[in-house]
Amino acid sequence: MVALLLKESVYQMMKSMSEIFSPAALYILREINAVEGAEAYLVGGCVRDYLLGRPFSDEDICTSLLPEETAKLFAAYPQVDKGLKHGTLGVIIDGRNYEITTYRKDGNYRDHRRPDQVEFSRSLEEDLSRRDFTINALALGQDGQVVDPFGGQTDLERGVVRAVGNPATRFEEDALRLLRAARFENRLGFSLDSATEKALRQKASLLSLIAAERIADEFLKIIDDRPEGVTRLHELGLLGYMYPELERCFLCPQETPYHLYDVGRHSVKAASLLEGRTLRLAALAHDLGKPAAKTYGKEGRAHFYDHAKLSAEIAPEFFRRLFIPQEQIRLLVSLVRWHDFLSKKPAKLAQLLREESREFFELLFPLKRADIYAQSELDRERKLRLVEEQEEVYRRLAAGPCAIKELAINGRDLIELGFQGPEIGAILREVLVFVMEKPGRNRHDYLLERVSKWHS
């Protein structure tokens, strides 16, 4: 199937590069190639996705010109030189930054992330040889010809992610490539070349040396592409070096007829049924507390009492290491805490509505349904009906007063009744839940009468 797609996309797109690549990128190629003795190519991910017929955004260019020569050639355009020490110059054309990088050879990698030094080269093949995977070690000339010294096109046809050269060396040079291999496999629906996978498993511990920000960036891309990739991270032996609290979920079977999978695979299944990063993250984290909550009842059946509360205690640190903004963490933790909330009593839902935002509820019900569909079919219809009934009650409550400022009485009214200090706020919150249950109760004299009776 991959080979067929590749052949069809090449046939369609080779007709005209101008229909695929931006005019500015093709202009840069023409300008550099017009310089005597110089050459330039589109390189990397955009070439890979071009050949697969996939959309792409970045159009990276490599060239035999030295950075100062590139800067002089495009002196009429604004430039970004923060990557200059690694040979990369940004040229801004039509408001977009195009990165042009001089062919280079990398020196030793002492920190398993970046080379100690970079040596410029005049050889395209030498530049491509330092790249991570064959499907990324491809270059495309302005004439539409692909330069492929390492068999990347064949690997695209086979649907394989294979390291350039010795895979163990590639991973030792830059340990982030361990995650990139898993991400490309997940995004493209490919499989890892056997030698590449063997080396990845052997070098997995190198991930512990990589900055948390870089790990989080790759992990979130996997979540955005296909949450199923998280299961693959576990299978490859990578997840434990990234997020051990999530790894523990894959090691926790659920011996109950209500479940089909271990906690980790159940969570991934739920995430895969949802759209959007927020819901997928909430689904991944919603059962983080189950391994700690697990007990056994009669006949060896597993129970997970108070797991939602425990999950909400574990989740904040997990989300912080994903560099999720604090306000978003608050929302995610609330979703985790209440994902197993079962009551459909108006008073209970009104109290929750008083505490949580409308956004929370719009996410809560899809999360609850995904959680149910990721379980076994046993009792599924009853659970789904309960969620539907909860949502109906919520919609009814949300249509009426939902804030203290919407009440027919206020703090001044309570002061006149003799209340003071913190009890005023407590009473108003109590009245809000009372009114949310039945919006018709929101009448000034009636509410004052009720308050007087409650606190007489």
LOMI-850149 format. One record per residue (C-alpha): residue number from 0; residue in one letter; x, y, z. Coordinates in steps of 0.2 Angstrom, whole numbers. Layout:
LOMI-850149
r k->NUM r->A east->X north->Y up->Z
...
END
This chain:
LOMI-850149
r k->0 r->M east->0 north->0 up->0
r k->1 r->V east->14 north->12 up->4
r k->2 r->A east->23 north->8 up->-12
r k->3 r->L east->7 north->11 up->-22
r k->4 r->L east->4 north->28 up->-13
r k->5 r->L east->22 north->33 up->-16
r k->6 r->K east->22 north->29 up->-35
r k->7 r->E east->5 north->38 up->-37
r k->8 r->S east->11 north->53 up->-28
r k->9 r->V east->27 north->54 up->-37
r k->10 r->Y east->18 north->53 up->-54
r k->11 r->Q east->6 north->66 up->-49
r k->12 r->M east->18 north->78 up->-41
r k->13 r->M east->33 north->77 up->-52
r k->14 r->K east->23 north->85 up->-66
r k->15 r->S east->26 north->102 up->-58
r k->16 r->M east->36 north->106 up->-42
r k->17 r->S east->29 north->124 up->-43
r k->18 r->E east->12 north->117 up->-38
r k->19 r->I east->19 north->109 up->-22
r k->20 r->F east->33 north->120 up->-16
r k->21 r->S east->32 north->138 up->-12
r k->22 r->P east->38 north->151 up->-25
r k->23 r->A east->51 north->158 up->-12
r k->24 r->A east->59 north->141 up->-9
r k->25 r->L east->61 north->138 up->-28
r k->26 r->Y east->68 north->155 up->-30
r k->27 r->I east->81 north->152 up->-17
r k->28 r->L east->86 north->136 up->-26
r k->29 r->R east->87 north->145 up->-43
r k->30 r->E east->97 north->160 up->-35
r k->31 r->I east->110 north->148 up->-27
r k->32 r->N east->112 north->136 up->-42
r k->33 r->A east->115 north->152 up->-53
r k->34 r->V east->131 north->155 up->-43
r k->35 r->E east->146 north->147 up->-52
r k->36 r->G east->151 north->131 up->-43
r k->37 r->A east->137 north->132 up->-31
r k->38 r->E east->122 north->120 up->-28
r k->39 r->A east->107 north->119 up->-17
r k->40 r->Y east->93 north->106 up->-13
r k->41 r->L east->77 north->105 up->-4
r k->42 r->V east->81 north->92 up->10
r k->43 r->G east->74 north->82 up->24
r k->44 r->G east->56 north->80 up->29
r k->45 r->C east->48 north->91 up->16
r k->46 r->V east->56 north->79 up->3
r k->47 r->R east->50 north->64 up->12
r k->48 r->D east->33 north->70 up->13
r k->49 r->Y east->33 north->76 up->-5
r k->50 r->L east->37 north->59 up->-11
r k->51 r->L east->23 north->52 up->1
r k->52 r->G east->10 north->64 up->-5
r k->53 r->R east->8 north->71 up->13
r k->54 r->P east->7 north->89 up->17
r k->55 r->F east->22 north->98 up->25
r k->56 r->S east->25 north->116 up->31
r k->57 r->D east->44 north->118 up->33
r k->58 r->E east->55 north->119 up->17
r k->59 r->D east->73 north->117 up->23
r k->60 r->I east->87 north->120 up->10
r k->61 r->C east->105 north->114 up->10
r k->62 r->T east->119 north->122 up->0
r k->63 r->S east->137 north->121 up->-4
r k->64 r->L east->139 north->140 up->-1
r k->65 r->L east->146 north->145 up->16
r k->66 r->P east->135 north->155 up->28
r k->67 r->E east->143 north->172 up->24
r k->68 r->E east->141 north->168 up->5
r k->69 r->T east->123 north->164 up->7
r k->70 r->A east->120 north->180 up->18
r k->71 r->K east->128 north->191 up->4
r k->72 r->L east->118 north->183 up->-10
r k->73 r->F east->102 north->187 up->0
r k->74 r->A east->107 north->203 up->7
r k->75 r->A east->91 north->212 up->1
r k->76 r->Y east->81 north->201 up->13
r k->77 r->P east->79 north->201 up->32
r k->78 r->Q east->89 north->187 up->39
r k->79 r->V east->90 north->177 up->55
r k->80 r->D east->107 north->172 up->61
r k->81 r->K east->105 north->163 up->77
r k->82 r->G east->109 north->146 up->70
r k->83 r->L east->124 north->153 up->61
r k->84 r->K east->137 north->144 up->71
r k->85 r->H east->130 north->128 up->65
r k->86 r->G east->129 north->134 up->47
r k->87 r->T east->111 north->139 up->46
r k->88 r->L east->105 north->156 up->40
r k->89 r->G east->87 north->161 up->40
r k->90 r->V east->81 north->171 up->25
r k->91 r->I east->64 north->180 up->27
r k->92 r->I east->54 north->181 up->11
r k->93 r->D east->36 north->185 up->10
r k->94 r->G east->35 north->185 up->29
r k->95 r->R east->41 north->167 up->31
r k->96 r->N east->58 north->161 up->37
r k->97 r->Y east->67 north->149 up->25
r k->98 r->E east->82 north->140 up->34
r k->99 r->I east->97 north->138 up->22
r k->100 r->T east->111 north->127 up->29
r k->101 r->T east->128 north->124 up->23
r k->102 r->Y east->133 north->106 up->20
r k->103 r->R east->142 north->100 up->35
r k->104 r->K east->151 north->86 up->44
r k->105 r->D east->148 north->84 up->63
r k->106 r->G east->162 north->81 up->76
r k->107 r->N east->161 north->71 up->91
r k->108 r->Y east->145 north->70 up->101
r k->109 r->R east->150 north->71 up->119
r k->110 r->D east->133 north->74 up->127
r k->111 r->H east->122 north->62 up->116
r k->112 r->R east->113 north->77 up->109
r k->113 r->R east->123 north->89 up->99
r k->114 r->P east->140 north->89 up->91
r k->115 r->D east->155 north->97 up->99
r k->116 r->Q east->159 north->106 up->83
r k->117 r->V east->153 north->107 up->65
r k->118 r->E east->164 north->107 up->50
r k->119 r->F east->158 north->114 up->34
r k->120 r->S east->158 north->103 up->18
r k->121 r->R east->156 north->105 up->0
r k->122 r->S east->148 north->87 up->-2
r k->123 r->L east->130 north->84 up->-2
r k->124 r->E east->132 north->66 up->1
r k->125 r->E east->143 north->69 up->16
r k->126 r->D east->130 north->81 up->23
r k->127 r->L east->116 north->68 up->20
r k->128 r->S east->127 north->54 up->29
r k->129 r->R east->126 north->63 up->46
r k->130 r->R east->106 north->63 up->46
r k->131 r->D east->96 north->51 up->57
r k->132 r->F east->86 north->40 up->45
r k->133 r->T east->86 north->36 up->27
r k->134 r->I east->69 north->43 up->24
r k->135 r->N east->76 north->60 up->30
r k->136 r->A east->92 north->58 up->21
r k->137 r->L east->84 north->63 up->4
r k->138 r->A east->87 north->79 up->-6
r k->139 r->L east->77 north->86 up->-21
r k->140 r->G east->85 north->97 up->-34
r k->141 r->Q east->76 north->111 up->-43
r k->142 r->D east->75 north->99 up->-58
r k->143 r->G east->64 north->87 up->-49
r k->144 r->Q east->78 north->74 up->-47
r k->145 r->V east->80 north->65 up->-30
r k->146 r->V east->97 north->63 up->-23
r k->147 r->D east->96 north->47 up->-12
r k->148 r->P east->113 north->39 up->-7
r k->149 r->F east->106 north->28 up->7
r k->150 r->G east->91 north->20 up->-1
r k->151 r->G east->78 north->31 up->7
r k->152 r->Q east->65 north->30 up->-7
r k->153 r->T east->66 north->11 up->-6
r k->154 r->D east->62 north->12 up->13
r k->155 r->L east->48 north->24 up->9
r k->156 r->E east->41 north->10 up->-3
r k->157 r->R east->44 north->-3 up->10
r k->158 r->G east->36 north->7 up->24
r k->159 r->V east->52 north->6 up->35
r k->160 r->V east->61 north->18 up->47
r k->161 r->R east->80 north->13 up->45
r k->162 r->A east->95 north->22 up->53
r k->163 r->V east->108 north->30 up->41
r k->164 r->G east->124 north->19 up->43
r k->165 r->N east->126 north->11 up->60
r k->166 r->P east->110 north->13 up->70
r k->167 r->A east->119 north->11 up->87
r k->168 r->T east->131 north->25 up->82
r k->169 r->R east->116 north->36 up->77
r k->170 r->F east->108 north->34 up->93
r k->171 r->E east->123 north->37 up->103
r k->172 r->E east->127 north->53 up->94
r k->173 r->D east->109 north->60 up->98
r k->174 r->A east->98 north->50 up->110
r k->175 r->L east->83 north->61 up->105
r k->176 r->R east->83 north->50 up->89
r k->177 r->L east->77 north->36 up->99
r k->178 r->L east->60 north->45 up->101
r k->179 r->R east->61 north->52 up->83
r k->180 r->A east->62 north->34 up->77
r k->181 r->A east->46 north->30 up->87
r k->182 r->R east->37 north->46 up->81
r k->183 r->F east->41 north->43 up->63
r k->184 r->E east->35 north->25 up->64
r k->185 r->N east->19 north->31 up->73
r k->186 r->R east->16 north->46 up->61
r k->187 r->L east->19 north->37 up->45
r k->188 r->G east->12 north->20 up->50
r k->189 r->F east->29 north->12 up->46
r k->190 r->S east->39 north->-1 up->55
r k->191 r->L east->56 north->0 up->62
r k->192 r->D east->70 north->-9 up->52
r k->193 r->S east->76 north->-24 up->63
r k->194 r->A east->94 north->-18 up->66
r k->195 r->T east->87 north->-1 up->70
r k->196 r->E east->75 north->-8 up->82
r k->197 r->K east->88 north->-19 up->90
r k->198 r->A east->100 north->-4 up->93
r k->199 r->L east->85 north->7 up->99
r k->200 r->R east->81 north->-6 up->113
r k->201 r->Q east->100 north->-7 up->118
r k->202 r->K east->102 north->11 up->119
r k->203 r->A east->85 north->16 up->127
r k->204 r->S east->93 north->21 up->143
r k->205 r->L east->102 north->36 up->135
r k->206 r->L east->85 north->45 up->135
r k->207 r->S east->88 north->48 up->153
r k->208 r->L east->102 north->61 up->147
r k->209 r->I east->90 north->71 up->136
r k->210 r->A east->82 north->87 up->142
r k->211 r->A east->64 north->85 up->148
r k->212 r->E east->58 north->99 up->136
r k->213 r->R east->64 north->89 up->121
r k->214 r->I east->56 north->73 up->127
r k->215 r->A east->40 north->82 up->130
r k->216 r->D east->40 north->90 up->113
r k->217 r->E east->42 north->73 up->105
r k->218 r->F east->29 north->64 up->116
r k->219 r->L east->16 north->77 up->113
r k->220 r->K east->19 north->76 up->94
r k->221 r->I east->15 north->57 up->96
r k->222 r->I east->-1 north->61 up->106
r k->223 r->D east->-6 north->73 up->92
r k->224 r->D east->-3 north->61 up->78
r k->225 r->R east->-9 north->44 up->85
r k->226 r->P east->-11 north->41 up->104
r k->227 r->E east->-7 north->22 up->100
r k->228 r->G east->11 north->27 up->98
r k->229 r->V east->12 north->28 up->117
r k->230 r->T east->9 north->9 up->118
r k->231 r->R east->23 north->7 up->106
r k->232 r->L east->35 north->17 up->117
r k->233 r->H east->31 north->5 up->131
r k->234 r->E east->34 north->-10 up->119
r k->235 r->L east->51 north->-3 up->114
r k->236 r->G east->57 north->0 up->132
r k->237 r->L east->57 north->19 up->130
r k->238 r->L east->42 north->25 up->141
r k->239 r->G east->49 north->20 up->158
r k->240 r->Y east->64 north->32 up->155
r k->241 r->M east->51 north->46 up->150
r k->242 r->Y east->36 north->45 up->161
r k->243 r->P east->37 north->30 up->174
r k->244 r->E east->20 north->34 up->181
r k->245 r->L east->13 north->30 up->164
r k->246 r->E east->24 north->15 up->161
r k->247 r->R east->17 north->7 up->178
r k->248 r->C east->0 north->8 up->170
r k->249 r->F east->5 north->-5 up->157
r k->250 r->L east->11 north->-16 up->170
r k->251 r->C east->-5 north->-16 up->179
r k->252 r->P east->-18 north->-29 up->172
r k->253 r->Q east->-36 north->-27 up->176
r k->254 r->E east->-43 north->-44 up->182
r k->255 r->T east->-61 north->-39 up->181
r k->256 r->P east->-75 north->-44 up->168
r k->257 r->Y east->-78 north->-25 up->165
r k->258 r->H east->-61 north->-23 up->157
r k->259 r->L east->-52 north->-30 up->142
r k->260 r->Y east->-34 north->-22 up->143
r k->261 r->D east->-21 north->-17 up->156
r k->262 r->V east->-23 north->0 up->163
r k->263 r->G east->-10 north->8 up->150
r k->264 r->R east->-18 north->0 up->135
r k->265 r->H east->-36 north->5 up->141
r k->266 r->S east->-30 north->23 up->143
r k->267 r->V east->-22 north->23 up->126
r k->268 r->K east->-38 north->16 up->119
r k->269 r->A east->-48 north->29 up->127
r k->270 r->A east->-37 north->43 up->121
r k->271 r->S east->-37 north->36 up->103
r k->272 r->L east->-56 north->38 up->103
r k->273 r->L east->-55 north->57 up->106
r k->274 r->E east->-49 north->72 up->96
r k->275 r->G east->-38 north->86 up->103
r k->276 r->R east->-23 north->86 up->114
r k->277 r->T east->-32 north->91 up->130
r k->278 r->L east->-44 north->77 up->129
r k->279 r->R east->-31 north->64 up->124
r k->280 r->L east->-20 north->70 up->138
r k->281 r->A east->-34 north->68 up->151
r k->282 r->A east->-38 north->51 up->144
r k->283 r->L east->-20 north->45 up->146
r k->284 r->A east->-19 north->52 up->164
r k->285 r->H east->-36 north->47 up->170
r k->286 r->D east->-31 north->31 up->178
r k->287 r->L east->-13 north->35 up->183
r k->288 r->G east->-18 north->30 up->201
r k->289 r->K east->-25 north->13 up->197
r k->290 r->P east->-8 north->4 up->200
r k->291 r->A east->-7 north->11 up->218
r k->292 r->A east->-26 north->9 up->221
r k->293 r->K east->-27 north->-10 up->216
r k->294 r->T east->-33 north->-22 up->228
r k->295 r->Y east->-41 north->-40 up->226
r k->296 r->G east->-58 north->-46 up->231
r k->297 r->K east->-66 north->-63 up->231
r k->298 r->E east->-62 north->-75 up->217
r k->299 r->G east->-46 north->-64 up->213
r k->300 r->R east->-56 north->-50 up->205
r k->301 r->A east->-47 north->-33 up->205
r k->302 r->H east->-54 north->-17 up->213
r k->303 r->F east->-48 north->0 up->211
r k->304 r->Y east->-56 north->10 up->225
r k->305 r->D east->-53 north->29 up->225
r k->306 r->H east->-42 north->28 up->209
r k->307 r->A east->-49 north->44 up->202
r k->308 r->K east->-43 north->54 up->218
r k->309 r->L east->-26 north->45 up->217
r k->310 r->S east->-25 north->49 up->199
r k->311 r->A east->-28 north->67 up->202
r k->312 r->E east->-14 north->68 up->215
r k->313 r->I east->-2 north->60 up->203
r k->314 r->A east->-7 north->69 up->187
r k->315 r->P east->-1 north->87 up->191
r k->316 r->E east->18 north->82 up->191
r k->317 r->F east->15 north->72 up->175
r k->318 r->F east->8 north->87 up->166
r k->319 r->R east->21 north->98 up->173
r k->320 r->R east->35 north->87 up->165
r k->321 r->L east->25 north->89 up->149
r k->322 r->F east->27 north->108 up->151
r k->323 r->I east->8 north->111 up->150
r k->324 r->P east->3 north->128 up->156
r k->325 r->Q east->-3 north->129 up->174
r k->326 r->E east->-21 north->135 up->169
r k->327 r->Q east->-22 north->120 up->157
r k->328 r->I east->-16 north->108 up->171
r k->329 r->R east->-30 north->114 up->183
r k->330 r->L east->-42 north->109 up->169
r k->331 r->L east->-34 north->93 up->166
r k->332 r->V east->-33 north->88 up->184
r k->333 r->S east->-51 north->92 up->186
r k->334 r->L east->-56 north->80 up->172
r k->335 r->V east->-45 north->66 up->179
r k->336 r->R east->-53 north->69 up->196
r k->337 r->W east->-71 north->68 up->190
r k->338 r->H east->-70 north->56 up->176
r k->339 r->D east->-78 north->43 up->186
r k->340 r->F east->-91 north->54 up->194
r k->341 r->L east->-108 north->44 up->194
r k->342 r->S east->-121 north->54 up->202
r k->343 r->K east->-135 north->62 up->191
r k->344 r->K east->-144 north->71 up->206
r k->345 r->P east->-146 north->89 up->202
r k->346 r->A east->-139 north->95 up->218
r k->347 r->K east->-123 north->85 up->216
r k->348 r->L east->-121 north->91 up->198
r k->349 r->A east->-126 north->109 up->203
r k->350 r->Q east->-112 north->109 up->216
r k->351 r->L east->-99 north->103 up->203
r k->352 r->L east->-106 north->116 up->190
r k->353 r->R east->-103 north->129 up->203
r k->354 r->E east->-85 north->124 up->205
r k->355 r->E east->-80 north->120 up->187
r k->356 r->S east->-81 north->130 up->170
r k->357 r->R east->-92 north->126 up->156
r k->358 r->E east->-76 north->121 up->146
r k->359 r->F east->-74 north->107 up->159
r k->360 r->F east->-91 north->100 up->156
r k->361 r->E east->-90 north->101 up->137
r k->362 r->L east->-74 north->90 up->139
r k->363 r->L east->-80 north->79 up->154
r k->364 r->F east->-94 north->70 up->145
r k->365 r->P east->-84 north->65 up->129
r k->366 r->L east->-70 north->59 up->141
r k->367 r->K east->-83 north->48 up->151
r k->368 r->R east->-89 north->40 up->135
r k->369 r->A east->-72 north->36 up->128
r k->370 r->D east->-68 north->28 up->145
r k->371 r->I east->-83 north->17 up->144
r k->372 r->Y east->-80 north->12 up->126
r k->373 r->A east->-62 north->7 up->130
r k->374 r->Q east->-69 north->-5 up->143
r k->375 r->S east->-77 north->-22 up->139
r k->376 r->E east->-95 north->-22 up->133
r k->377 r->L east->-102 north->-29 up->150
r k->378 r->D east->-114 north->-16 up->157
r k->379 r->R east->-109 north->-3 up->143
r k->380 r->E east->-127 north->2 up->138
r k->381 r->R east->-131 north->6 up->156
r k->382 r->K east->-116 north->16 up->159
r k->383 r->L east->-119 north->26 up->143
r k->384 r->R east->-137 north->30 up->148
r k->385 r->L east->-131 north->36 up->165
r k->386 r->V east->-119 north->48 up->156
r k->387 r->E east->-133 north->54 up->144
r k->388 r->E east->-144 north->57 up->159
r k->389 r->Q east->-130 north->67 up->168
r k->390 r->E east->-127 north->77 up->153
r k->391 r->E east->-146 north->81 up->151
r k->392 r->V east->-146 north->87 up->169
r k->393 r->Y east->-131 north->97 up->167
r k->394 r->R east->-138 north->106 up->151
r k->395 r->R east->-154 north->110 up->161
r k->396 r->L east->-144 north->117 up->176
r k->397 r->A east->-132 north->127 up->164
r k->398 r->A east->-147 north->135 up->156
r k->399 r->G east->-152 north->144 up->172
r k->400 r->P east->-142 north->154 up->185
r k->401 r->C east->-124 north->148 up->187
r k->402 r->A east->-115 north->162 up->196
r k->403 r->I east->-118 north->170 up->213
r k->404 r->K east->-120 north->187 up->204
r k->405 r->E east->-135 north->180 up->195
r k->406 r->L east->-144 north->177 up->211
r k->407 r->A east->-159 north->187 up->216
r k->408 r->I east->-151 north->191 up->233
r k->409 r->N east->-134 north->197 up->237
r k->410 r->G east->-122 north->200 up->251
r k->411 r->R east->-131 north->216 up->257
r k->412 r->D east->-147 north->207 up->259
r k->413 r->L east->-139 north->194 up->270
r k->414 r->I east->-131 north->208 up->280
r k->415 r->E east->-148 north->215 up->283
r k->416 r->L east->-153 north->198 up->290
r k->417 r->G east->-139 north->199 up->302
r k->418 r->F east->-126 north->188 up->294
r k->419 r->Q east->-108 north->194 up->293
r k->420 r->G east->-90 north->189 up->287
r k->421 r->P east->-86 north->172 up->279
r k->422 r->E east->-104 north->165 up->282
r k->423 r->I east->-111 north->177 up->269
r k->424 r->G east->-101 north->169 up->255
r k->425 r->A east->-105 north->151 up->262
r k->426 r->I east->-124 north->155 up->262
r k->427 r->L east->-123 north->163 up->244
r k->428 r->R east->-115 north->147 up->238
r k->429 r->E east->-128 north->136 up->246
r k->430 r->V east->-142 north->147 up->239
r k->431 r->L east->-134 north->145 up->221
r k->432 r->V east->-135 north->126 up->222
r k->433 r->F east->-153 north->128 up->228
r k->434 r->V east->-157 north->139 up->214
r k->435 r->M east->-148 north->129 up->200
r k->436 r->E east->-158 north->114 up->205
r k->437 r->K east->-174 north->123 up->200
r k->438 r->P east->-171 north->140 up->192
r k->439 r->G east->-189 north->146 up->196
r k->440 r->R east->-183 north->147 up->215
r k->441 r->N east->-173 north->163 up->210
r k->442 r->R east->-185 north->175 up->218
r k->443 r->H east->-179 north->189 up->230
r k->444 r->D east->-192 north->187 up->244
r k->445 r->Y east->-193 north->168 up->242
r k->446 r->L east->-174 north->166 up->244
r k->447 r->L east->-173 north->177 up->259
r k->448 r->E east->-187 north->167 up->267
r k->449 r->R east->-178 north->151 up->264
r k->450 r->V east->-162 north->158 up->271
r k->451 r->S east->-170 north->163 up->287
r k->452 r->K east->-178 north->146 up->289
r k->453 r->W east->-161 north->137 up->286
r k->454 r->H east->-152 north->148 up->298
r k->455 r->S east->-165 north->152 up->311
END
